Amino acid sequence: MNKTSLMLPSVKTLLTLLVSCLALRFISLSLYPLMDTTEARYGEMARIMFETGNWITPMFDYNVPFWGKPPIFTWLSSLGFSLFGVNEFAARVPHLIIGAGVVWLVYTLAKDHFQSSAMGLFSASILASTVSFIILSGAVMTDTALTFSIALSMISFWQAWNNKGKLWGYLFFVGLALGMMSKGPLAIVLIGISLTVWILPNGRWKKLWHTLPWAYGTLIFLAIAMPWYAIAEYKTPGFLDYFIIGEHIKRFIVSGWQGDLYGSAHERARGTIWVYAFISMLPWSPLLIWQWFRSIKEDKDTEESADGFGSFLLLWMLAPMLLFSFSGNILASYVMPALPATALLLAHLHNQRPLPTWLYKIGFITPLLLIIMVSVLHFDLVPKRSEDKILAIWKQQPEATESDLFYLHKRPFSGQYYSSGKAKQRSTKLDAWLPSQTKAFFIVQSTNDHTAYSGWSCDVREEAKKETLLFCQHN
């Protein structure tokens, strides 16, 4: 056992933490519904892709193209549907597998860099027990695939920089291409911020040309990423203008950008991303700050190593916060690409200035929180933003297959998903649609809504949460 291993929690403790986080998250995938707005929206897009067989353009609704994101998130869930049927587990499990892939990448880098499998396990367990990482990894979102792509590129760059083999140089470009397919140019921007600032000092840039296989790597990048972009623009002209200019320039610089075709922009005070970062890195953010203060007190910096590993990790971690400090349209999930670097940086700082090993047992808060969170959702202890319950009741009605299904005023994304796309939105202006309605219909409306459907006889079939399910027939 080497000196580094003696400064760490036991292998048994680290394995228990790592396995419990991943296993509990795996078990939880089918225990609560897809909820509005993000998971249900992306889940419905994947369901439409699976149903229609259109694997090129994600669809916001039938025949309504979704230009807001590249397709990897829909491909993942659609693949899950192909293997396991249309259900919550199938929608989520491919994303969790990708999240486990990020954990493996972090383990690999730490093991190689510190020449210690115990340090690899230490870093992996920190990442897996970061609350936001393990929750988001099991969610139908774009951020897990983006985080994997950035981690692959950054780790491959470091390994190539340190002459660990030619393959790593090619994998750097594979990561860039996957990033373009996960969330677009944002991946390249985040990687670019980290590496540009890191290579400029100390003449590191002089080594850059010889570190990566630029010619063949660029061809690999273009071969993986560009065909889909070209085909997507051909299939739905206007995609590139909206996605490149709108999503990556206007959304970034225009607070409250009104060009969003698919929802409202998430306007926040500039700098909020740092608050999100502290929360997203729990339970480890206090330890990270503590280690930083220890460095300041000793009048030392994060680096303290000739190879620049500390500053490499620090810049990788800070890149999302630096970029999104200038944006008002942000979500807490935007911090996720920083989390692998956070885990590695905490391991690096511990290697320099070890803390008492018992402090790292705070990681066990995470599996406990997972159990509480899933129990609360599974047993309906708090209201859920999902239409799964009322639509389960609708499916049991004998008239369900022969009748229309409407939502009055607003149709939630989970209403689309749990009705397999059958639910349609109807306006409260009844004269715009009711006179032309010929079939019997179910309609979901607020329990406080007492809209009368003239010429139709409606009876309450069920009330769930704050909604009522009515069945209406011609008088």
Buried (B, 14 or more C-beta within 10 A) or exposed (E): EEEBBEBBBEBEBBEBBBEBBBEBBBEBBBEBBBBBBBBBBBBBBBBBBBBEEBBEBBBBBEEEBBBBBBBBBBBBBBBBBEEBEBBBBBBBBBBBBBBBBBBBBBBBBBBBBBEBEBBBBBBBBBBBBBBBBBBBBBBBBBBBBBBBBBBBBBBBBBBBBBEBEEEBBBBBBBBBBBBBBBBBBBBBBBBBBBBEBBBEEEEBEEEEEEBBBEEEBEEBBEEBBEEBBEEBBEEBEEBBEBBBEBBBEBBBEBBEBEEBEEEEBBEBEEBBBEEBBEEBBBBBBEBBEBBBEBBEEEEEEBBBEEEBBBBBBBBBBBBBBBBBBEBBBBBBBBBBBBBBBBBBBBBBBBBBBEBEBEEBEBBBEBBEBBBEBBEEBBEEEEEBBBBBBBBEBBEEBEBBEEBBBBBBEEBBBBBBBBBBBBBBBBEEEBEEEBEEBEEBBBBBBBEEBEEEBEEBEBEEBBEBBEBBBBBBEEE
